[in-house]
Amino acid sequence: MNKLTSVFLMLLFSAVTFQGYAQSKLTGKIVDEADKAALRNATIMLLQAKDSILVDFTRADENGKFSLTKIDSIDHLLIVSYPKYGESYKEFQKSSQSEDLGNIELSSIANLIEEVLVTGKIPIVIKGDTTEYDASSFTVEKNAKVEDLLKVLPGITVDASGKITAQGKTVEKVLVDGEEFFGDDPTLVTRNIRSDMVDKVQVYEKKSEQTERTGVDDGERIQTINVKLKEDAKKGVFGKAEAAGGTDGYYLGKLAFNKFNGSQKIGGYVLGANDGTVNLDWEESEKFGTSDMDVQVNDDGSTNFSYTGDEFSYWDGRGMPRAISTGLTYLDNWNENKHKLNLSYKFGRIENDGISGSISQNNLEGGVLNSNTSSTNYTDNQRHRVNAKYDWKLDSLSTLTVRVSGSKGLIRSDETYDAFSTNALLDTLNTNSRVQNTKSHNSEFTYDGLFTRKFLKAGRSITLRLAGNISDRDGETFLKSATDFYVDGAIDSTSNIDQFKDITSKINNLRASATYTEPITKKLNAAIGYEYNNGTNNSVNNSFNNVGGAYTELDEEFSNDFDYTTVRNAANLSLNYKSEKFDFNINNVVRNDDMLQRNNNTDTELDRSFTTYNPSAMLSYKISKNKALRFNYTRNNIMPGLSQIQPLRQNTDPLNILEGNENLKPSQTDSYNLNYNSYNLLKNSYVYFGGSFVQRHNSIQQNLNIDTAGVTTRFFENMTEKVANSANFWGGTHFNLIKKYKIEGNVGLNGNYSTSANYINGSLNENESFNYGLRLGLSKNTTKNLDFYMSFSPGFRTIKTTLQPASNSEGFTFESYNSLTYYLPMKFKIYSEITYSYEAPTEAFNEKFDRMIIKPGVSRKFLKNESLVVDFYVNDLLNQNVGFRRYQSGSTIRQDSYNTISRYFMLKLSWDFTSMKGAN
């Protein structure tokens, strides 16, 4: 912790000692010209006179008074505005004296005889529920990206990973001129489009697609930023090229380009790296070109339709990845936006060399089972993917959207694995060594068609949907395994496996639905819907033993041939109420799931049917324009899956055996969620807090039988004796800490409490965990002198289990992330990132974990337009980056370690190019 104390003092000293401008105060009172009444909440903005860049802003208090901070060395322009009153403009010469302006009188529009036009820019305009920023009123570096612009806008914060928070809410979508570009991942817009191409930045809550299509407001909102480009920035080419080389063979090469021609937008990139970069933005899930439509197939054959990133989008910090990635996207609309087309292609290949190990402790009644594993693994993952989205506005009332995507890939894996288990006295119970080589070809095709027809009566509509997916997997595995079992320290028996496995899987899912909405009153709407799902899954796993050097003998015990079919029929009746203050929505879903499982090897069938009720409700109260309270409730019945009813038997891990249970019943989950949000744009502050509570009744739990040889048999049962509970709370605030120097602060609290239970060797084991923490943060983003972001997160963790209370553990944790940037003369910049992690020793693991990663660097800009940048930086200066994770899962406490990228030195060249007339 001494390292942390030193770093904290250094950061704090740097933050408070940087050079600032001499400043003084500007005060006054805003009143009505006629009756001299105070105009409460009038908007007062102070700009630089020469370029209209915002210096400070505030609102008048309840007595009409205000106070602003001005810079003594420049001339200023003061703008005062109030609804239904004429604006007041006043210029000030540079002065080092504080000044009281006395009463500033505004004339009501009704009393204005003539309108005086003043040419100037208003940095911030609030239009209804939309906040609009004038981009040219805020200062950023040359060739900065949209992300850099957002960091200096009041009310918007951007963290190190690119996550954007606007007015206290996480931004989920960033649009360009109202349209998706690079899909709906915010970072792929904010980190690729230049800030000098931007005219306005708009922040608002976007209505759901269902609301926009049907006209019935369901209360769902997505915090959205819309980047409006300058007119002369909508035609031309812009992009970025990077090349880097470092010690120990590390490298990075990247070219990203974009071509705009009115509504037509073309983007592309190519990348190759082994420094952990696997995409344009590996820290966030990306959706290049169009939102990736993912139709997931559950074990029960049901389908989940969602939009997610893909496995080629990020690196999880494990191993030593080598990546090649390339993609192309095309967007256009024509015939007055009646037709919109979004196409993309992407290829990715990631090779990874991994080394990992784990230590785990499974608590038993009267003892423990200790397990140790180590493995080396090489993987090669390749995939081609094509996405397409077409929107057709047939007429003013009818809309059709079609999404299709297809992929084809290859996965190879070579793994060497060693494990051993001991009892509480550290006597060896077993050892296992195995080598596994896998090769798999896979393909997938998904489709989704959505048609909406609105009627002349507002709120009346019908929506039809047809969607599904088809996927195939054809793989083969060679498995060699040797297991020794010990009694009294000597080998008692040995089990050897030498097999070839031929594995195929074919999945075909279809979903069709229809929804009709009808207005009951102006504020109340009703909807009735029907949904049909049909999912088929054929899985074949044939295992062949090695006889005389050839894999010819079928192992019937570990060969499977199953057909699994699920047919779901669901009906939904919902009511939606919306007023100026209240939103209320309730859904009533009755669902019947018919599941048929056929074992083709034994010619047997298992047919089961479940009818469940799945309600949900939402209540939202808009306390004021900037304050809202929201409550959600959801009940979900979860069907038992194929692997739980009848698992596909496997022998890849002879120390862990999985058994099914044909008598499983659905489990029920009740979820409650409460959120409060409040923000003040002009004070650049927001407050949020919330909590959630989840109960799982009749949960499908994995119970364990562990024999004297250390072999664990896992089987599924409904837990009827205990209810699993999980509670979370969170809260925080963001505010101006030292407004004079534009230093902002944030404070947050969070906690989690959970309980669960299962049976181990017939004894009930109850698990309990409690985690809570505090977050303190400081930031400054001015692109002048010193900028910084500092975050400190202390916490405490408690883990308890009833079978082995002596192994209950608790300990202190600490996480910190800090970034510093200092802007020097002659276009130099020095910067550093410092990450610190600490976990105290516990009863299960008696060693602390302590890691500090420092990434310092220096850069300089070249050329007249500063478009060429040379960077020199060090990754992990102290060479302390080690892969580590410690966690609890049921009755097992586990610690993982793995290889990862550590120290190297890198020299990088970056060139931003553009032909846009709107770009500087």
Secondary structure, DSSP 4 states (H G I P E B T S, - for coil): -HHHHHHHHHHHHHHHHS----EEEEEEEEEETTT--B-TT-EEEEEETTT--EEEEEE--TTSEEEEEEETTS-EEEEEE-TTB--EEEEE---SS-EEEEEEEE-BGGG-SSPPP-----SEEEETTEEEEEGGGS---TT-BHHHHHHTSTTEEE-TT--EEETTEE--EEEETTEESSTT-THHHHTTSBGGGEEEEEEEEEEPHHHHHHS---S-EEEEEEEEEPGGGSEEEEEEEEEEEEGGG-EEEEEEEEEEETTEEEEEEEEEESSS--STTTTS----SSPPEEEEE-TTS-EEEEE---TTS---S-SEEEEEEEEEEEEEEETTTTEEEEEEEEEEEEEEEEEEEEEEEEEETTEEEEEEEEEEEEEEEEEEEEEEEEEEE-SSSEEEEEEEEEEEEEEEEEEEEEEEEE-TT--EEEEEEEEEEEEEEEEEEEEEEEEEEE-SSTT-EEEEEEEEEEEEEEEEEEEEEEEEEEETTEEEEEEEEEEEEEEEEEEEEEEEEEEEEEESSSSEEEEEEEEEEEEEEEEEEEEEEEETTEEEEE-GGG-EEEEEEEEEEEEEEEEEEE-SSEEEEEEEEEEEEEEEEEETTTTEEEEEEEEEEEEEEEEEEEEETTEEEEEEEEEEEEPPPHHHHS-----S-TTEEEE--TT---EEEEEEEEEEEEEETTTTEEEEEEEEEEEEETEEEEEEEE-TT--EEEEEEEE-S--EEEEEEEEEEEEEEEGGGTEEEEEEEEEEEEEEEEEETTEEEEEEEEEEEEEEEEEE--SSSEEEEEEEEEEEEEEEESS-GGG-EEEEEEEEEEEEEEE-STTEEEEEEEEEEEE---SS--S-EEEEEEEEEEEEEESTT--EEEEEEEESTT----EEEEEEETTEEEEEEE-----EEEEEEEEEEE--TT--
